[in-house]
């Protein structure tokens, strides 16, 4: 498994709808995908985003300006960056409270990080 596009929390950026919409060249398709993301976020996370909230994103490890609006202040991302970690799997406090809460809805992310820890 490659970790090149793995978010700190274990999400696979290359499967993330926000990342996929960002990478799409057709602006009409991109707008439709972003509208679908709004519904997905509401159903999956209970968050009511507006279209303006669904910003372009090149993954939470990007140093560029294209980062999903919610990612800028994500406590998991901020913590991992402060500790200079490749992912949360490399943290001595794994699984912390922030991750435990996150993993309630993102079981696959936990499995990815667990696999990394197992192979360390």
C-alpha positions in Angstrom: 0.0 0.0 0.0 1.3 3.4 -0.9 0.9 6.3 1.5 1.7 9.1 -1.0 -1.9 10.3 -0.9 -2.9 9.1 2.5 -4.1 11.8 4.8 -2.7 12.0 8.3 -6.0 10.5 9.6 -5.9 7.6 7.2 -8.4 8.8 4.6 -7.3 7.9 1.1 -7.1 11.3 -0.7 -7.2 9.6 -4.2 -10.7 8.3 -3.3 -11.9 11.5 -1.7 -14.8 13.1 -3.6 -13.4 16.6 -2.9 -9.9 15.6 -4.3 -11.5 13.9 -7.3 -13.7 17.0 -8.1 -10.6 19.2 -7.8 -8.7 17.0 -10.3 -11.6 17.0 -12.9 -10.9 19.3 -15.8 -14.5 19.9 -16.8 -15.9 22.7 -14.7 -19.5 21.6 -15.2 -18.8 18.1 -14.0 -16.7 19.6 -11.2 -19.7 21.7 -10.1 -22.0 18.7 -10.1 -19.5 16.7 -8.1 -19.3 19.5 -5.5 -23.1 19.6 -5.2 -23.0 15.8 -4.6 -20.3 16.4 -1.9 -22.7 18.7 0.0 -25.3 15.9 0.2 -22.7 13.3 1.1 -21.3 15.5 4.0 -24.9 16.1 5.2 -25.8 12.4 5.2 -22.5 11.0 6.4 -21.3 13.7 8.9 -24.4 15.8 9.6 -22.6 18.9 8.3 -24.6 21.5 6.3 -22.0 22.8 3.8 -22.8 25.4 1.2 -21.3 25.3 -2.3 -18.8 28.0 -1.4 -17.5 25.7 1.4 -16.5 22.9 -1.0 -13.1 24.4 -2.0 -10.5 22.7 -4.2 -8.2 20.3 -2.4 -4.9 18.6 -3.3 -4.9 16.6 -0.1 -4.3 17.6 3.5 -0.5 17.2 3.2 -0.3 19.9 0.5 1.7 23.0 1.2 -0.2 24.9 -1.5 -3.3 26.9 -1.3 -5.7 24.3 -2.5 -6.9 22.7 0.7 -10.5 21.8 1.6 -11.9 24.5 3.8 -12.6 22.1 6.7 -9.1 20.8 6.4 -7.4 24.1 7.2 -8.5 23.8 10.9 -8.8 20.1 11.2 -7.5 19.2 14.7 -6.1 15.9 13.5 -4.2 17.6 10.6 -2.9 20.4 12.8 -1.7 18.0 15.5 0.1 15.7 13.0 1.8 18.7 11.3 2.8 20.1 14.6 4.4 16.8 15.5 5.9 16.5 12.0 4.4 13.0 11.5 3.9 11.2 8.2 0.6 10.0 9.5 -1.2 9.5 12.9 0.0 5.9 12.8 3.4 7.2 13.6 2.3 9.0 16.8 3.2 7.7 20.2 -0.4 8.7 21.3 -2.1 6.6 18.6 -5.2 6.2 19.0 -5.9 9.6 20.6 -9.3 10.9 21.5 -9.5 13.0 18.2 -8.9 9.9 16.2 -11.2 7.7 18.2 -14.1 10.1 17.5 -13.2 10.3 13.8 -12.9 6.5 13.5 -16.5 6.1 14.5 -17.5 7.1 11.0 -14.3 6.3 9.1 -13.6 2.6 9.8 -11.5 2.2 6.7 -9.2 5.0 7.7 -8.5 3.2 11.0 -7.8 0.0 9.1 -5.2 1.8 6.9 -3.5 3.4 9.9 -3.5 0.1 11.8 -1.9 -1.6 8.8 0.9 1.0 8.8 1.5 0.6 12.5 1.6 -3.2 12.1 4.3 -2.8 9.5 6.5 -0.3 11.4 
